[in-house]
Amino acid sequence: MEFYDVVVVGARSAGASTAMLFARAGYRVLLLDRVRFPSDTLSTQHIHRPGLRLLKSWGLLGRLVETGCPPVRRISYTVRDVRLEGRVPAEEGIDAVYAPRRYVLDSLLIEAAVEAGAEFREACTVNGVLAENGRVTGVRLRTPRGAPAEVRARLVVGADGMRSTMAGLFGARMEREDAPMTCAYYGYWERLPAQFEVYERPGRLIGVVGTHDELTLVAAYFPQSEFVAVRRSPAQAYLEALRTTAPELAARADMAGRVERLRGTGSQLNFFRQACGSGWVLVGDAGCHKDSITGTGISDAFEQSARLVGSVGDELHDTAALDAALLRYETSRRQLLEPRYDMALESAKLQVPDERMDFLRWIASDPESAEAFLSVAVSHVEAGRFSAPTP
Ligand SMILES: Cc1cc2nc3c(=O)[nH]c(=O)nc-3n(C[C@H](O)[C@H](O)[C@H](O)COP(=O)(O)OP(=O)(O)OC[C@H]3O[C@@H](n4cnc5c(N)ncnc54)[C@H](O)[C@@H]3O)c2cc1C
């Protein structure tokens, strides 16, 4: 039987980054995914600033830019008659928003994991765990040819997404669950020059950002209560959302052309699962999934990987120390994600209360405050840095 220090199940933002970091720390790592890459996945692709900072520190932001991912340097936020507009704030050498196609980003992360020494096997589906005396000691999988195989590891990482098989196999408890609040549809447009744009009205949110191949991604969010109706005629609902929420964008879109199929989902699940146990740990959507409206999932996955590998450090070979490190990771993950989870649920209400309109009007009159507000929108999680002007 093969033996690794770490087996990571799932090879996208959470799994590939975790595999890369464990391999860079000198561990023997096996990274598995049931699909073949390059492979696309549902995502509006925007990487928040903390995620960009990590990509940069890992030496991968420059490589991402070299793939043709365009830097988007202006941002606007429009709610009814109020529009805030400005430059994307520069910080630590990052002065743009990036929204890479997922088949580019995820492959780049896998490449980086392999360069660091991780072994990557695609088209391998994990369907069981090995356990001894209540401790997870490895995985069972089906190889690309359908043959069963077993791999042992000191640590098994479940990075297999929202509907995590690994969470079920580990017996991870559901710790918090909230009802889905939105559904989302998005499409790609050519000849639609755009900055990073967000439009809101009660019941609708539109997000716009440039991506690879000179395409612009335009996403529309609706209340979950409308999902059945929206799913019946998504293209019609999507265009109606554009016209009624962002008429100026809809006019630009009339001169442009939509390419590829419209993608969408109503599975905007909101939950926290227990993140670790004896010999196992969950990262990314497997451990916590929240409404995608704030678009922080990729960035959050990177931060969880960094915290997990930082927490384990060189203690992987000492069972008691490893278990303590996993518990430290679990606490730190909760502290990191809980405010973002609450913020996502708040945004997912798709409400525009009068107080927000008053506040926006107030800061719109002061360009410096408007830029500070927009910088919070890009970083999203550092609201403490924004101090409102005195009236
Ligand atoms: C509509 C929508 C829009 C979004 N927009 C954004 C955005 O703008 N910005 C942002 O940051 N985030 C966004 N997200 C969220 C983001 O995509 C995820 O949070 C992020 O990609 C987390 O990735 P992950 O690696 O945890 O899981 P996933 O991306 O789900 O990857 C899991 C991997 O595990 C593999 N796998 C599953 N089961 C097995 C198994 N049994 N054996 C082997 N492999 C397995 C799968 O094939 C898959 O490749 C959006 C999500 C949605 C749905």
PDBQT file of the ligand as one rigid body, heavy atoms in Angstrom, charges set to zero:
ROOT
HETATM    1  C1  LIG A 401     -22.528  30.982  -8.603  1.00  0.00    +0.000 C 
HETATM    2  C2  LIG A 401     -21.260  31.036  -7.814  1.00  0.00    +0.000 A 
HETATM    3  C3  LIG A 401     -20.457  32.164  -7.905  1.00  0.00    +0.000 A 
HETATM    4  C4  LIG A 401     -19.281  32.234  -7.175  1.00  0.00    +0.000 A 
HETATM    5  N1  LIG A 401     -18.504  33.340  -7.309  1.00  0.00    +0.000 NA
HETATM    6  C5  LIG A 401     -17.366  33.463  -6.606  1.00  0.00    +0.000 A 
HETATM    7  C6  LIG A 401     -16.531  34.610  -6.753  1.00  0.00    +0.000 A 
HETATM    8  O1  LIG A 401     -16.796  35.531  -7.524  1.00  0.00    +0.000 OA
HETATM    9  N2  LIG A 401     -15.403  34.669  -5.994  1.00  0.00    +0.000 N 
HETATM   10  C7  LIG A 401     -15.068  33.691  -5.114  1.00  0.00    +0.000 A 
HETATM   11  O2  LIG A 401     -14.045  33.819  -4.434  1.00  0.00    +0.000 OA
HETATM   12  N3  LIG A 401     -15.826  32.591  -4.970  1.00  0.00    +0.000 NA
HETATM   13  C8  LIG A 401     -16.959  32.443  -5.691  1.00  0.00    +0.000 A 
HETATM   14  N4  LIG A 401     -17.734  31.322  -5.558  1.00  0.00    +0.000 N 
HETATM   15  C9  LIG A 401     -17.335  30.295  -4.570  1.00  0.00    +0.000 C 
HETATM   16  C10 LIG A 401     -16.068  29.551  -4.983  1.00  0.00    +0.000 C 
HETATM   17  O3  LIG A 401     -16.177  29.050  -6.284  1.00  0.00    +0.000 OA
HETATM   18  C11 LIG A 401     -15.824  28.442  -3.982  1.00  0.00    +0.000 C 
HETATM   19  O4  LIG A 401     -16.044  28.882  -2.673  1.00  0.00    +0.000 OA
HETATM   20  C12 LIG A 401     -14.384  27.976  -4.059  1.00  0.00    +0.000 C 
HETATM   21  O5  LIG A 401     -14.061  27.623  -5.347  1.00  0.00    +0.000 OA
HETATM   22  C13 LIG A 401     -14.138  26.836  -3.068  1.00  0.00    +0.000 C 
HETATM   23  O6  LIG A 401     -13.527  25.830  -3.675  1.00  0.00    +0.000 OA
HETATM   24  P1  LIG A 401     -13.229  24.423  -3.045  1.00  0.00    +0.000 P 
HETATM   25  O7  LIG A 401     -11.859  24.089  -3.534  1.00  0.00    +0.000 OA
HETATM   26  O8  LIG A 401     -13.512  24.402  -1.599  1.00  0.00    +0.000 OA
HETATM   27  O9  LIG A 401     -14.324  23.448  -3.693  1.00  0.00    +0.000 OA
HETATM   28  P2  LIG A 401     -14.680  23.138  -5.195  1.00  0.00    +0.000 P 
HETATM   29  O10 LIG A 401     -14.334  24.267  -6.088  1.00  0.00    +0.000 OA
HETATM   30  O11 LIG A 401     -16.091  22.680  -5.198  1.00  0.00    +0.000 OA
HETATM   31  O12 LIG A 401     -13.721  21.918  -5.589  1.00  0.00    +0.000 OA
HETATM   32  C14 LIG A 401     -13.937  20.629  -5.106  1.00  0.00    +0.000 C 
HETATM   33  C15 LIG A 401     -13.208  19.614  -5.970  1.00  0.00    +0.000 C 
HETATM   34  O13 LIG A 401     -13.330  18.356  -5.344  1.00  0.00    +0.000 OA
HETATM   35  C16 LIG A 401     -13.510  17.359  -6.323  1.00  0.00    +0.000 C 
HETATM   36  N5  LIG A 401     -14.177  16.211  -5.678  1.00  0.00    +0.000 N 
HETATM   37  C17 LIG A 401     -15.429  16.194  -5.142  1.00  0.00    +0.000 A 
HETATM   38  N6  LIG A 401     -15.699  14.978  -4.645  1.00  0.00    +0.000 NA
HETATM   39  C18 LIG A 401     -14.619  14.208  -4.873  1.00  0.00    +0.000 A 
HETATM   40  C19 LIG A 401     -14.298  12.859  -4.591  1.00  0.00    +0.000 A 
HETATM   41  N7  LIG A 401     -15.149  12.046  -3.957  1.00  0.00    +0.000 N 
HETATM   42  N8  LIG A 401     -13.100  12.369  -4.980  1.00  0.00    +0.000 NA
HETATM   43  C20 LIG A 401     -12.197  13.174  -5.637  1.00  0.00    +0.000 A 
HETATM   44  N9  LIG A 401     -12.467  14.467  -5.920  1.00  0.00    +0.000 NA
HETATM   45  C21 LIG A 401     -13.650  14.993  -5.545  1.00  0.00    +0.000 A 
HETATM   46  C22 LIG A 401     -14.366  18.037  -7.373  1.00  0.00    +0.000 C 
HETATM   47  O14 LIG A 401     -14.234  17.399  -8.631  1.00  0.00    +0.000 OA
HETATM   48  C23 LIG A 401     -13.798  19.460  -7.365  1.00  0.00    +0.000 C 
HETATM   49  O15 LIG A 401     -12.806  19.632  -8.346  1.00  0.00    +0.000 OA
HETATM   50  C24 LIG A 401     -18.901  31.173  -6.306  1.00  0.00    +0.000 A 
HETATM   51  C25 LIG A 401     -19.700  30.040  -6.210  1.00  0.00    +0.000 A 
HETATM   52  C26 LIG A 401     -20.864  29.965  -6.964  1.00  0.00    +0.000 A 
HETATM   53  C27 LIG A 401     -21.696  28.731  -6.849  1.00  0.00    +0.000 C 
ENDROOT
TORSDOF 0
